[in-house]
C-alpha cells in the first residue's frame, strides 16, 4: 500500500530539524532507506517551496512534491486523494493534521499519525541495519539531481 506523507509533519518526529537548510532532503533520504527495506512507494509533500523549487521530483521510490508558497501540503494531499477517486482506499495518508485525517478516512484511505509512522520508519531501518546487504551506490544521474537540488536550495 503506497503512502501520501505530509513531510513537514514527519520531519521533527524522526528527530530531524525543520530549521536545517536541507531538512526536506534529509527526510527524503530516510524515506528512501525505508522504501528500500519495506518495498513501499511514497509520495511526500512539502509546502512553502520558493518559485525556483516548485515541482515534483522522482527520487527512487520516493516522489517529492514541493508545493508553492501560498498553498499547503495539506491542500496538495487533499487534491491527490480526490484525483485518486475510488483508488484512494488503496493508499495510506501519514499526517498529524486532524482535518486531513478526516478527509482521508472519508475516502476510505488508511490513516497513520506522523508519530506512529516515525516509529515504523525507525524500527524498520534499525532492523535492516543488522545484517542487511550493503547499500547500493547512487547512479550518476541521482548524484547530479542531488547536487542540483542543493545548489538551488543555497540560492
C-alpha positions as MATLAB code, in Angstrom:
seq = 'XXXXXXXXXXXXXXXXXXXXXXXXXXXXXXXXXXXXXXXXXXXXXXXXXXXXXXXXXXXXXXXXXXXXXXXXXXXXXXXXXXXXXXXXXXXXXXXXXXXXXXXXXXXXXXXXXXXXXXXXXXXXXXXXXXXXXXXXXXXXXXXXXXXXXXXXXXX';
ca = [
       0.000    0.000    0.000;
       1.616    3.323   -1.056;
       1.852    6.363    1.221;
       0.969   10.058    0.943;
       3.055   11.905    3.533;
       2.907   15.425    4.935;
       6.660   15.944    5.058;
       6.879   18.834    7.484;
       4.716   16.912    9.982;
       7.118   13.963    9.824;
      10.500   15.739    9.908;
      10.565   16.509   13.658;
       9.054   13.117   14.537;
      12.139   11.449   13.034;
      14.497   13.623   15.066;
      15.328   15.911   12.160;
      15.190   19.696   12.431;
      12.814   21.911   10.460;
      15.465   24.637   10.849;
      18.014   22.668    8.862;
      18.743   24.031    5.388;
      18.303   20.590    3.860;
      15.573   19.168    6.121;
      13.461   18.028    3.181;
      16.353   16.156    1.557;
      17.259   14.561    4.895;
      13.695   13.271    5.147;
      13.753   12.046    1.544;
      16.965   10.112    2.297;
      15.352    8.484    5.355;
      12.268    7.621    3.313;
      14.431    6.132    0.559;
      16.016    3.821    3.129;
      12.569    2.865    4.438;
      11.211    2.237    0.940;
      14.198    0.108    0.014;
      13.731   -2.079    3.116;
       9.929   -2.260    3.079;
       9.487   -2.146   -0.701;
       6.992    0.691   -0.452;
       6.145    3.614   -2.705;
       5.986    7.053   -1.109;
       4.756   10.467   -2.174;
       5.913   13.176    0.220;
       4.584   16.736    0.157;
       6.464   19.830    1.334;
       4.833   23.243    1.425;
       6.463   26.647    1.244;
       8.689   25.988   -1.767;
      10.120   29.145   -3.352;
       9.366   29.753   -7.038;
      12.513   28.065   -8.385;
      11.968   24.874   -6.397;
       8.256   24.238   -7.008;
       7.505   20.929   -8.675;
       7.746   17.185   -8.430;
      10.942   15.147   -8.320;
      11.192   11.391   -8.576;
      13.993   10.153   -6.301;
      13.976    6.359   -6.405;
      10.824    5.034   -4.747;
      10.158    8.473   -3.273;
       8.277   11.121   -5.214;
       8.777   14.533   -3.607;
       6.212   17.262   -4.279;
       7.382   20.792   -3.475;
       4.239   22.911   -3.134;
       4.425   26.617   -3.976;
       4.322   29.356   -1.370;
       0.721   30.338   -0.700;
      -0.541   26.770   -0.874;
      -0.110   23.918    1.579;
       0.944   20.304    1.633;
      -2.469   19.600    3.212;
      -4.240   21.052    0.178;
      -1.982   19.095   -2.195;
      -2.684   15.851   -0.320;
      -6.427   16.558   -0.445;
      -6.188   17.178   -4.195;
      -4.211   13.960   -4.691;
      -6.811   11.955   -2.757;
      -9.540   13.479   -4.887;
      -7.662   12.647   -8.097;
      -7.290    9.039   -6.956;
     -11.055    8.629   -6.738;
     -12.025    5.150   -5.571;
      -8.378    4.073   -5.660;
      -7.762    6.299   -2.600;
      -8.780    3.334   -0.453;
      -5.534    1.653   -1.531;
      -3.383    4.446   -0.073;
      -2.235    5.359    3.435;
      -2.057    9.004    4.485;
       0.627    9.985    7.005;
      -0.228   13.244    8.780;
      -0.855   14.737   12.182;
      -3.412   17.182   10.782;
      -6.852   16.099   12.014;
      -8.738   17.705    9.112;
      -6.606   15.845    6.546;
      -7.010   12.639    8.555;
     -10.801   13.067    8.477;
     -10.812   13.717    4.738;
      -8.622   10.677    4.119;
     -10.954    8.486    6.160;
     -13.933    9.896    4.244;
     -12.486    8.431    1.014;
     -11.604    5.157    2.783;
      -7.846    5.761    2.817;
      -5.918    4.367    5.765;
      -4.555    6.987    8.165;
      -1.436    6.785   10.317;
      -0.253    9.628   12.533;
       3.194   11.080   11.905;
       4.309    9.833   15.358;
       3.245    6.247   14.658;
       4.796    6.249   11.186;
       8.084    7.651   12.541;
       8.237    4.689   14.926;
       7.692    2.331   11.959;
      10.444    4.016    9.933;
      12.903    3.909   12.844;
      12.145    0.268   13.657;
      12.395   -0.776   10.019;
      15.678    0.973    9.323;
      17.174   -0.217   12.644;
      16.233   -3.815   11.852;
      17.621   -3.504    8.331;
      20.916   -2.190    9.671;
      21.519   -5.527   11.366;
      22.774   -7.965    8.771;
      21.412   -6.130    5.747;
      23.042   -6.185    2.344;
      25.475   -3.392    1.502;
      23.784   -0.207    0.411;
      23.593    0.308   -3.346;
      25.529    3.233   -4.744;
      23.674    6.114   -6.344;
      23.747    6.415  -10.095;
      25.481    9.386  -11.728;
      22.051   10.833  -12.584;
      20.930   10.599   -8.935;
      24.104   12.302   -7.736;
      23.610   15.104  -10.276;
      19.970   15.550   -9.168;
      21.000   15.848   -5.511;
      23.748   18.330   -6.357;
      21.313   20.409   -8.410;
      18.785   20.418   -5.538;
      21.390   21.503   -3.015;
      22.671   24.258   -5.303;
      19.109   25.570   -5.777;
      18.459   25.470   -2.027;
      21.551   27.635   -1.361;
      20.295   30.451   -3.604;
];
